[in-house]
């Protein structure tokens, strides 16, 4: 009874303070509600719901097949209407609404914008805000591709109706629900600060560690290792990459500046040199590239997209946080935020070139970006209940004109795979050639071959598969309109040469993870040290062998006193130094 009374009081507060809930940032009033929120929250479906699944879990990547897209109808109706119009062409759209809205009024509003309700479901449930990405459910599968389950975190805002939406979605779908709501498995988190490759790698800013420590104010206190354990047991994340927060990103959600386009490709926002969050974004990225490979064991690929100014202003001097990475996959469509500025056309082109065959739907988000969010922030995907998983590392350009090109892929379905086929061609105006793929006998791997080609040919290809039960799937998902490609090239004959040099350190000034790029003329032993202004060693950053060419080293300035420091690099050819300033 006490909990019910607390919840009623809390809901009354929200009705009085409704205007505080439209932004991403937690208001000062909301901070006072956290103790009541934590004591009254937590709709526990059953004791089994608050412990991890007994089977291994795989959380879906955004580009996998969806059975629905969820939006919370609370703000920015013209933008939501455009989302519904684009998404319903690809999948069912679940519109979670609360009074005074109702199916009749919503249907009329959609129709006024030329959007019908075919493939649209209205689901009545209270919501405090529009930010369904942040408070929404997570779709995952047991044993990679078996049963669809729903994961529910503690939402990092004291908004009880929002926090209950994953339970509503799980009940609607009829999926098993697992909640990180009860110690020792309690976890506070937010969807905009998490992305995954679908194979156990997760990315977040260090906000997730802060909110689950004594600093978070939620009464949840976990070590980084305990956070890793919860993410592994509930979501199958076995490698959790945590990045430094950005100085000017108020909410510290990584979807505001980066996104995974596939298992090995990151699209990353780029500011002009030295501007706003640019130096820290770049330092975080270089830290990832230097320390982690993709699930394929190869370096991540990076696509750059501009972070545009807001009428010549950037977030460090009052401009809104314009971003093109806050986009959403919806099967063969990707919705992209634009702002009515010249850079929009470049962003559209970058997405089209990076994701051949996908329909890129631009939606103007200028009216909402001041609230620190765009399209990704207000949409949440629901994975299909019958996944046929295909994962393939695209072939690189080659000089080989003699041997066939081997195409390997992981192909998996709960009923087993009946057949897999490789489609390829060298002319987009010609039909597709086919090559049967064979089960390798190792894991769920299948292999096929494309015949050797002449120098100058470009090869376009995709993979199709059928399960024993009759399920069909292609990858890339828009195939045959979408495809992978590689070129058969000649040798370049060029060789690069470098001198030993410490290049521009970034960010500089710094206060957290900092990147030191260097160019080495020859492979050999190298020593990199951090010195204070008097020349005394503060930290040995690296000592050992490195190959010639570009290398990157890192240090963390968090615990350093403010002031001027020096980076010293010693090689067999001499000593180089560079200045770096620490400012907190």
PEGIBEL-V952879 format. One record per backbone hydrogen bond with DSSP energy under -1.0 kcal/mol. CO is the residue of the C=O (numbers start at 0). NH is the residue of the N-H. If there is no record, write none. Layout:
co=CO nh=NH
co=CO nh=NH
This chain:
co=0 nh=4
co=1 nh=5
co=2 nh=6
co=3 nh=7
co=4 nh=8
co=5 nh=9
co=6 nh=10
co=7 nh=11
co=8 nh=12
co=9 nh=13
co=10 nh=14
co=11 nh=15
co=12 nh=16
co=16 nh=19
co=17 nh=20
co=26 nh=30
co=29 nh=32
co=32 nh=36
co=33 nh=37
co=34 nh=38
co=35 nh=39
co=36 nh=40
co=41 nh=43
co=45 nh=48
co=48 nh=178
co=55 nh=142
co=57 nh=140
co=60 nh=63
co=64 nh=383
co=67 nh=381
co=68 nh=93
co=69 nh=379
co=70 nh=95
co=71 nh=73
co=75 nh=79
co=76 nh=80
co=77 nh=81
co=78 nh=82
co=79 nh=83
co=80 nh=84
co=81 nh=85
co=82 nh=86
co=83 nh=87
co=86 nh=89
co=86 nh=90
co=91 nh=68
co=92 nh=120
co=93 nh=70
co=94 nh=122
co=95 nh=72
co=96 nh=124
co=97 nh=100
co=101 nh=105
co=102 nh=106
co=103 nh=107
co=104 nh=108
co=105 nh=109
co=106 nh=110
co=107 nh=111
co=109 nh=112
co=109 nh=114
co=110 nh=113
co=116 nh=119
co=118 nh=92
co=120 nh=94
co=122 nh=96
co=129 nh=131
co=130 nh=134
co=131 nh=135
co=137 nh=150
co=138 nh=59
co=139 nh=148
co=140 nh=57
co=141 nh=145
co=142 nh=144
co=146 nh=141
co=148 nh=139
co=149 nh=177
co=150 nh=137
co=151 nh=179
co=153 nh=188
co=156 nh=158
co=158 nh=162
co=159 nh=163
co=161 nh=164
co=163 nh=167
co=164 nh=168
co=165 nh=169
co=166 nh=170
co=167 nh=171
co=168 nh=172
co=169 nh=173
co=169 nh=174
co=175 nh=149
co=177 nh=151
co=178 nh=180
co=179 nh=186
co=181 nh=184
co=186 nh=153
co=189 nh=192
co=190 nh=193
co=191 nh=254
co=194 nh=202
co=199 nh=237
co=199 nh=238
co=200 nh=196
co=201 nh=240
co=202 nh=194
co=203 nh=242
co=204 nh=207
co=205 nh=209
co=206 nh=210
co=209 nh=212
co=211 nh=221
co=212 nh=215
co=222 nh=226
co=223 nh=227
co=224 nh=228
co=225 nh=229
co=226 nh=230
co=227 nh=231
co=228 nh=232
co=229 nh=233
co=230 nh=234
co=230 nh=236
co=231 nh=235
co=234 nh=58
co=238 nh=201
co=240 nh=203
co=242 nh=205
co=247 nh=249
co=252 nh=255
co=253 nh=256
co=253 nh=257
co=256 nh=268
co=258 nh=266
co=263 nh=300
co=264 nh=260
co=264 nh=261
co=265 nh=302
co=266 nh=258
co=267 nh=304
co=269 nh=306
co=271 nh=274
co=274 nh=277
co=276 nh=280
co=277 nh=281
co=278 nh=282
co=279 nh=283
co=280 nh=284
co=281 nh=285
co=282 nh=286
co=283 nh=287
co=284 nh=288
co=285 nh=289
co=286 nh=290
co=287 nh=291
co=293 nh=296
co=297 nh=293
co=300 nh=265
co=302 nh=267
co=304 nh=269
co=312 nh=309
co=313 nh=316
co=313 nh=318
co=319 nh=321
co=324 nh=326
co=325 nh=375
co=327 nh=334
co=329 nh=332
co=331 nh=358
co=332 nh=329
co=333 nh=360
co=334 nh=327
co=335 nh=362
co=337 nh=364
co=340 nh=343
co=342 nh=346
co=343 nh=347
co=344 nh=348
co=345 nh=349
co=346 nh=350
co=347 nh=351
co=348 nh=352
co=349 nh=353
co=350 nh=354
co=354 nh=357
co=358 nh=333
co=360 nh=335
co=362 nh=337
co=364 nh=367
co=364 nh=368
co=367 nh=370
co=368 nh=371
co=370 nh=23
co=374 nh=377
co=375 nh=378
co=376 nh=132
co=379 nh=69
co=381 nh=66
co=381 nh=67
co=388 nh=411
co=390 nh=409
co=397 nh=488
co=404 nh=449
co=406 nh=447
co=408 nh=445
co=409 nh=390
co=411 nh=388
co=412 nh=415
co=415 nh=467
co=418 nh=465
co=419 nh=436
co=420 nh=463
co=421 nh=434
co=422 nh=461
co=423 nh=432
co=424 nh=459
co=426 nh=429
co=432 nh=423
co=434 nh=421
co=437 nh=446
co=441 nh=444
co=443 nh=410
co=444 nh=439
co=445 nh=408
co=446 nh=437
co=447 nh=406
co=449 nh=404
co=453 nh=456
co=456 nh=487
co=458 nh=485
co=459 nh=424
co=460 nh=483
co=461 nh=422
co=462 nh=474
co=463 nh=420
co=464 nh=472
co=465 nh=417
co=465 nh=418
co=466 nh=469
co=470 nh=466
co=472 nh=464
co=474 nh=462
co=475 nh=478
co=477 nh=480
co=483 nh=460
co=485 nh=458
co=486 nh=397
co=487 nh=455
co=500 nh=518
co=505 nh=514
co=509 nh=582
co=511 nh=556
co=513 nh=554
co=514 nh=505
co=515 nh=552
co=516 nh=502
co=517 nh=550
co=518 nh=500
co=519 nh=548
co=523 nh=545
co=525 nh=543
co=526 nh=569
co=527 nh=540
co=527 nh=541
co=528 nh=567
co=529 nh=537
co=529 nh=538
co=530 nh=565
co=531 nh=534
co=535 nh=531
co=538 nh=529
co=541 nh=527
co=543 nh=525
co=545 nh=523
co=548 nh=519
co=550 nh=517
co=552 nh=515
co=554 nh=513
co=556 nh=559
co=562 nh=581
co=564 nh=579
co=565 nh=530
co=566 nh=577
co=567 nh=528
co=568 nh=575
co=569 nh=526
co=570 nh=573
co=573 nh=570
co=575 nh=568
co=577 nh=566
co=579 nh=564
co=580 nh=509
co=581 nh=562
